[in-house]
Amino acid sequence: MNDDQALVEAVLADAPGAFARLVRQYQGLCWHIVQRMVRQPDDTAELCQEVFLKVHRTLHQFRHESPLRAWIGRVAYHVALRHLERKRIDIVDLGDDDDGMAFLENLGDGADMEARITQDQADTLLHAAIDTLPPVQRTVLTLYHLDELSIAEIAQVTGMATGTIKSHLFRARLRLRGELEPSMGVTPV
């Protein structure tokens, strides 16, 4: 029996401390997903509580077809998504080009930005630029690059098709490049 299955069975059997252990193990993932979507610490805290309440109520539906991490991430993503929809906040920036898929696999940055400014300055600029992305692009980008989830795992979390995820990654990178090039003195190639 793997760790996920043992933890789920312990929670479902009301074993003392089992649900607290589940929350401790996955609260960071939940916080990251929700915070990247809603960007409001008070809302994030409330929504994370909602996520774990929903996890507790629906854990009996978990079928071990995907890792528990992906299942909880999916719950967090959908709770945050519904929150944004209720507040009528745009969740994606579709842009105006539909043929970006051809460049997805071969996108390179082509610039040595680290040589132009210090790493701290680059990090500050990058995080500020990431904050300007629409919630879905910001979340997909950070799940992929910071949390190091695979495209398949992000698909499990978000329920999006892998092509859609790749498109969001492409658009997010393109937008970040447009934001960062002028401030870092890099000219487009």
N, C-alpha and C positions, 0 to 999 in steps of 0.2 A: 504494500500500500504506500503510495507516495505521500509527501507532506501535505499537499493540498487536500487530498481525499481524507486524510486523518484529521486535519483541522476542521473541515466541513462536517465530518461525522461527529466530532467532539462538540461543535456548536449546536448541531441538530439534536444531540443527546443532552443538551443543557449541562455539559460538563463545566464545573466551576472554572472561571477565568478563560474559557475557550474563546468567547466572543471578544473579550478584551484583548486577547492575543491576536485575533484576526484584525481588529482595529489597529493595534500597534504596528502590525506587520504591513498594512496597506494604507495607513493614513497619509503617508508621504506621497504616494502615488495619487491618491484621491485629491489631496491638497494641490498638487502640481497641475493636475488636469483641470480642476475647477478654477483655480486662480488664473491659469492661462486663458481660460474662457471669459471669466466675468471681470477680472481685474479689480475687484473691490474686496478688501480683507474681511469686512463685516459680512458681506454676502457670501463670501467663500466659506467662512466658518459655519454659517447657518446651512449652506448647501451641502457641506461635507457631513454634517449631522444628518441631513435628509438622506444622503447617499447611504450611510451606514444603517439608518432605520429601514431603508428599502432593501438593503442587502440582508438584514436580519429577517425581514418579512418574507423575502423571496428566495432565500438560500436553498430551500428545499427543491427549487427548480433548477439548480445548478447541476449539469449533467456530466461534468468532467470531460467535455468534448474539447475544451480549450483550457489553458491555465487559469487558475483562480484569479491571478493578477489581471488577465485580460478581461475576465467577466466583471470584476469589480471596476476596472477602468471604464468599461462600457457603461455601467450604471452611472458612474461619475460623469462621464461625457454627456449622457442623455439628460441627466438632471440639470447640468449646466446649460445645455442647449435649450431645454424647455424654459429655463429661467430667462435666457436672452430673448427667446421668442415672445415670452409674456411681456417683456419690457420693450419689445419691438426694436431690438438692436440688430443691425445688419451683422450677419455671421460670416459672410464670405464676400470677397471682392472678385467678381467674375472676370473683370478686365474686358478688353475688347478684341483679344485675339483668340481664335479657336484652334490654331494650328501649332501651339506650343508643344504638343506631345512629341513631335519629331525631334525636338532638341533635348528632351528630358534626360536621356541616358548619357549624352555627351556634353552636358553643361559643366564648364570649368570656370574658375574665377579669373584666370589669366593675369592676375595682378599680385604682386608681393606687397600687400598692404602693411604687413607687420614691419617691414623695413622702413616704412615712412613715419610711423608713430610708435609710441611705446605700447606694450601689451595692455596696460591699464586703460589708456585712452581708447584703444581699439575696443576693449570690452565694454566700456561705458557707451561708446557710440553704437556698438552692436546691440546692446540691450535696449537702448533708447529706440533704435530702429525696429527691433522686434516688437516693442510695445505699440508701434504704430500699425502693425499688421491687424487685419480683421481676426476675430477670435478663432475661427476654424483654421486659418492658415498659421496663426501663431501657435496653436495647440499642436497641429500636425508637425510643424517644423521642430518644435521643442521636444515632442515625443520621440521624433526620429534622431535628432542630433544630440540632445542633452540626456534624455532617458534611455537612448540607444535601443528603442523598440524597432523591430523590423517592420517593413511595409505590411506584412501579413498580420503582425500583432496589432499594428495601428488599425488595420481593417477590422480586426475583432473588437477593438475598443470602440471605434466610431461607427461601425456598420457600413462604412463607405467601401466602394469598390477600389481595388488596388490602383486602377487607372486614375480614379478621382483623387486618391491620395497623392499619386505622383504629380498630377496636375497642380494640386495645392502646394506641394513642395516646390515645384518649378516656379509657380507664380510668386510664392513667398521669397524664394531666393532672388528672383528677378527684381522684385520690389525692394528687397534689402540692398541689392547691388545699386539700384538707382538712388536709394537714400544715402548709401555710404560713399559712393564714388566722389561726389562733390565735396563732402566734408573731410575726406581723407586725401584730397588732391590727386586722385587717380583718374586718368582719362580713359574713357571707353576704348576698347580695341576694336 
